[in-house]
Amino acid sequence: MYRIETDRARFREIVRGRIRQDLRKYMSTGELIGRCGNRAVSIPLPQIELPRFVFGANPKGSGEGSGEKGDGADGESAQADGGNGAGEEAGRHILEVEVDLQDLAEMLGEELELPNIEPRGVRELSSDGGRYNGIHSTGPNSLRHFRRTYRNALKRAVVSGEWDPRAPRVVPIPDDYRFRIRKSCPQPESSAVVFHMMDVSGSMGKEQKEIVRIKAFWIDTWLRSQYTNLEVVYIVHDAVAKIVDQHTFFHLRESGGTKISSAYELCLKQIAERYRPEDWNIYPFHYSDGDNWSARDTELCVTMLRDEILPRVNQFCYGQVKSAHGSGQFKKDLDSALDHVDELITSNVADRGDIPDSIREFLGRGR
C-alpha cells in the first residue's frame, strides 16, 4: 500500500506540473466553468495517459513474423487516416483529472506571481470555534470521558465501603459519568464580498461576455483561497441594473442601451444595506466595452466612485473588453479623472490572450 500511495503522489505531481505548464491556456478558455464543482474542477489532459496492464497474449513485435510492407501488426492492412467507413482501431482518450480549487488557486498565484491579500483594517467576523477540553456531568455517550468516569466511580466505591481489594471491580452509576464538552472560543475570520458587474447591452457581444465570465471564475478562485468567508453578488446592467444569480449571470443574453451609473448605484446600495465596510472586505469588479449612455452619466459615475464607493472598498477594478461596437471611452475618462487614486485599477482586454495579464493587474497589489 505504501508503494501504491507513493506512485499516486508522484502521478499527482506530474499532473500538477502539466497543469502549471499549460495554465495560461486554461485561463483563456471557458471550458473549466462548466466543469467546476463546489470544491474541485475537472481538467482535461490529453497529453497524459494512465499506465495500465493489458492481459492476454502479446502481439508480435516489430520485424517479426510474415507480412508485407504497410501491413499492421496483426497481418492486416493498416487503416488509412480519414478513410471511409467505421474503423476498429482504438482512439486516443483524454484523461480528465480533478483538481482541488485550493490547489488551482495556488497554481494561479505562482503563475501570475500574486501576493497574498492583506485584509483591509480589522474587517473580521467572529465564528464559533473551540476545543472539546471541558467536562460536564451530562452528554452523549460518544463524548464520554472514560478516565474521569472511572475515577469518580472508584472514589464512590472506596468512600461507601463497596471496594473489595480481593475483587477489584468498579461499576459506574449515572452520577459517575463525565462527558467532554466544547468550550466556546470565538475566532476571528476575515470575510469578503465580491461584486461582479457586467454590461449586457447590445454593444457587448457573445465573445465579450464570455471573456467576462472567464475572468470572474479565476478571480473568485483566487479570492476564495484568501478569505474564509466569501460572498459573491452578480449584477447585470444595460440602462437598468439588477441582481441575478450565478447561472443567469453566466448565460444572460440581453440588448439595449448602457447606463453604467445604474450598476454603481445598486452596488452602493448593497454596501450600505448588507455589507458594512466595518465588517467586510469589499471588491467590486465592473466589466464593459467602454460605451456609456452619455458624458453626463460618466461624470456621475466618476463622482460616485470618488466620493462614495472608493472610500468604502479595498479596491475597485474596471475591465474594459474590446468590442467592435464599443467606443472604449469610459476607461479613458476614469484614468483621466481618478488617475491618482490607488483604490482604482483599470485594465484593457483585447482578446482572451489578455486575460492572465488583466487578472495580474487586478490582484497583483495584494489589497
Secondary structure as the mmCIF struct_conf table of DSSP 4:
data_model
#
loop_
_struct_conf.conf_type_id
_struct_conf.id
_struct_conf.beg_label_comp_id
_struct_conf.beg_label_asym_id
_struct_conf.beg_label_seq_id
_struct_conf.end_label_comp_id
_struct_conf.end_label_asym_id
_struct_conf.end_label_seq_id
HELX_RH_AL_P HELX_RH_AL_P1 TYR A 2 GLN A 21
TURN_TY1_P TURN_TY1_P1 ASP A 22 ASP A 22
HELX_RH_AL_P HELX_RH_AL_P2 LEU A 23 MET A 27
TURN_TY1_P TURN_TY1_P2 SER A 28 SER A 28
BEND BEND1 GLY A 30 GLY A 30
HELX_RH_AL_P HELX_RH_AL_P3 GLU A 31 GLY A 34
TURN_TY1_P TURN_TY1_P3 ARG A 35 ARG A 35
STRN STRN1 CYS A 36 CYS A 36
BEND BEND2 ASN A 38 ARG A 39
STRN STRN2 ALA A 40 LEU A 45
TURN_TY1_P TURN_TY1_P4 PRO A 46 GLN A 47
BEND BEND3 GLY A 56 GLY A 56
HELX_LH_PP_P HELX_LH_PP_P1 ALA A 57 GLY A 61
TURN_TY1_P TURN_TY1_P5 SER A 62 GLY A 63
BEND BEND4 GLY A 65 SER A 66
TURN_TY1_P TURN_TY1_P6 LYS A 69 GLY A 70
STRN STRN3 ASP A 71 ASP A 71
TURN_TY1_P TURN_TY1_P7 ALA A 73 ASP A 74
BEND BEND5 GLY A 75 GLU A 76
STRN STRN4 SER A 77 SER A 77
HELX_LH_PP_P HELX_LH_PP_P2 ALA A 78 ALA A 80
TURN_TY1_P TURN_TY1_P8 ASP A 81 GLY A 82
BEND BEND6 ASN A 84 GLY A 85
BEND BEND7 GLU A 89 GLU A 89
HELX_LH_PP_P HELX_LH_PP_P3 ALA A 90 ILE A 94
STRN STRN5 LEU A 95 ASP A 100
HELX_RH_AL_P HELX_RH_AL_P4 LEU A 101 LEU A 112
TURN_TY1_P TURN_TY1_P9 GLU A 113 GLU A 113
HELX_LH_PP_P HELX_LH_PP_P4 LEU A 114 ILE A 117
BEND BEND8 ARG A 120 ARG A 120
TURN_TY1_P TURN_TY1_P10 GLY A 121 VAL A 122
STRN STRN6 GLU A 124 HIS A 136
BEND BEND9 SER A 137 SER A 137
HELX_RH_3T_P HELX_RH_3T_P1 ASN A 141 LEU A 143
STRN STRN7 ARG A 144 ARG A 144
HELX_RH_AL_P HELX_RH_AL_P5 PHE A 146 SER A 160
TURN_TY1_P TURN_TY1_P11 GLY A 161 GLY A 161
TURN_TY1_P TURN_TY1_P12 PRO A 165 ARG A 166
BEND BEND10 ALA A 167 ALA A 167
HELX_RH_3T_P HELX_RH_3T_P2 PRO A 174 ASP A 176
STRN STRN8 PHE A 179 ASP A 199
BEND BEND11 SER A 201 SER A 201
TURN_TY1_P TURN_TY1_P13 GLY A 202 SER A 203
BEND BEND12 MET A 204 MET A 204
HELX_RH_AL_P HELX_RH_AL_P6 LYS A 206 GLN A 226
BEND BEND13 THR A 228 THR A 228
STRN STRN9 ASN A 229 HIS A 237
BEND BEND14 ASP A 238 VAL A 240
STRN STRN10 ALA A 241 VAL A 244
HELX_RH_AL_P HELX_RH_AL_P7 GLN A 246 HIS A 251
BEND BEND15 GLY A 256 GLY A 256
HELX_RH_AL_P HELX_RH_AL_P8 ILE A 260 GLU A 273
TURN_TY1_P TURN_TY1_P14 ARG A 274 ARG A 274
TURN_TY1_P TURN_TY1_P15 PRO A 277 ASP A 279
STRN STRN11 ASN A 281 SER A 288
BEND BEND16 GLY A 290 GLY A 290
BEND BEND17 TRP A 293 TRP A 293
HELX_RH_AL_P HELX_RH_AL_P9 ALA A 295 MET A 304
HELX_RH_PI_P HELX_RH_PI_P1 LEU A 305 ILE A 309
HELX_RH_3T_P HELX_RH_3T_P3 LEU A 310 ARG A 312
BEND BEND18 VAL A 313 ASN A 314
STRN STRN12 PHE A 316 VAL A 321
HELX_LH_PP_P HELX_LH_PP_P5 LYS A 322 LYS A 322
BEND BEND19 ALA A 324 HIS A 325
HELX_RH_AL_P HELX_RH_AL_P10 GLN A 329 ALA A 337
BEND BEND20 LEU A 338 LEU A 338
TURN_TY1_P TURN_TY1_P16 ASP A 339 HIS A 340
TURN_TY1_P TURN_TY1_P17 ASP A 342 GLU A 343
STRN STRN13 LEU A 344 VAL A 349
BEND BEND21 ASP A 351 ASP A 351
HELX_RH_3T_P HELX_RH_3T_P4 ARG A 352 ASP A 354
HELX_RH_AL_P HELX_RH_AL_P11 ILE A 355 LEU A 363
TURN_TY1_P TURN_TY1_P18 GLY A 364 ARG A 365
#
